[in-house]
Every structure is written in C-alpha cells, then in structure tokens.
Amino acid sequence: MVDKSDERLRGYVVISTTLEGDDYRDCKVVPYGEPYPAIYRQVFGPDSEKECKQWAARNCDKGGPK
C-alpha cells in the first residue's frame, strides 16, 4: 500500500498573497494539503513540484517595482 504522506504523490500548489485578480505576487510552492497563512490563496495546482515552479516563474511577480 502507498503511503499518502509521500510528497511525490500528494503534489504541490502555488500560493500567492494576491487576494483578487491575476497579478500574482509573492508566490510560493508548497506541498498540497500543507497549511499556509491566511494572507495567501492557492492560484495553481495541485501538480508536480517542477510544473508548479515553472508556472510560478512564468506567472508570478516578485513584488518589485514595475
């Protein structure tokens, strides 16, 4: 039987401090199902860690000036 706590099977999600819209800021990749602060919301996933990191690199602003 497979251990459901194995992170490779649980997947990952991307969270962001952006509460509305799609101008994602301060994104982080975290294991699916892990608690995170209420100032974040899930914006992508669950998917593999690699896919989440690629999505974040393409879609998330690092919070610097525009």
C-alpha positions in Angstrom: 0.0 0.0 0.0 1.2 3.5 -0.8 1.8 6.0 2.0 -0.4 9.0 1.2 2.0 11.3 3.1 4.7 10.8 0.4 5.1 14.3 -1.0 5.7 13.0 -4.5 2.2 11.5 -4.6 0.4 14.4 -2.9 1.6 17.1 -5.3 2.3 20.7 -4.9 0.4 24.0 -5.2 1.4 27.6 -5.9 0.1 30.2 -3.3 0.2 34.0 -3.7 -0.5 37.0 -1.5 -2.8 38.4 -4.3 -6.3 38.1 -3.0 -8.1 39.2 -6.1 -7.3 39.4 -9.8 -4.4 37.7 -11.6 -1.5 40.0 -10.8 0.2 37.3 -8.7 2.7 38.5 -6.1 5.0 36.8 -3.6 4.3 33.3 -4.9 5.5 30.2 -3.1 5.4 26.5 -4.0 4.2 24.4 -1.1 3.2 20.7 -0.7 -0.5 20.1 -1.4 -2.5 19.9 1.9 0.1 21.8 4.0 -1.3 24.7 6.0 -0.3 28.2 5.0 -1.0 31.7 6.3 -4.4 33.2 5.6 -2.9 36.1 3.6 -2.2 33.6 0.8 -4.5 31.8 -1.6 -4.0 28.9 -3.9 -3.5 30.1 -7.5 -2.3 26.9 -9.3 -2.2 23.2 -8.7 -2.1 20.6 -7.5 0.6 19.4 -9.9 4.2 18.3 -9.7 6.8 20.4 -7.9 8.5 21.0 -11.3 5.3 22.2 -13.0 4.4 24.5 -10.1 7.8 26.1 -10.1 7.6 26.6 -13.9 4.1 28.1 -13.6 5.3 30.4 -10.8 8.3 31.6 -12.9 6.0 32.4 -15.8 3.1 34.0 -13.9 4.3 35.5 -10.6 5.7 38.9 -10.0 8.4 39.0 -7.4 6.8 42.1 -5.8 9.4 44.6 -7.1 8.6 47.9 -8.8 7.0 47.8 -12.3 
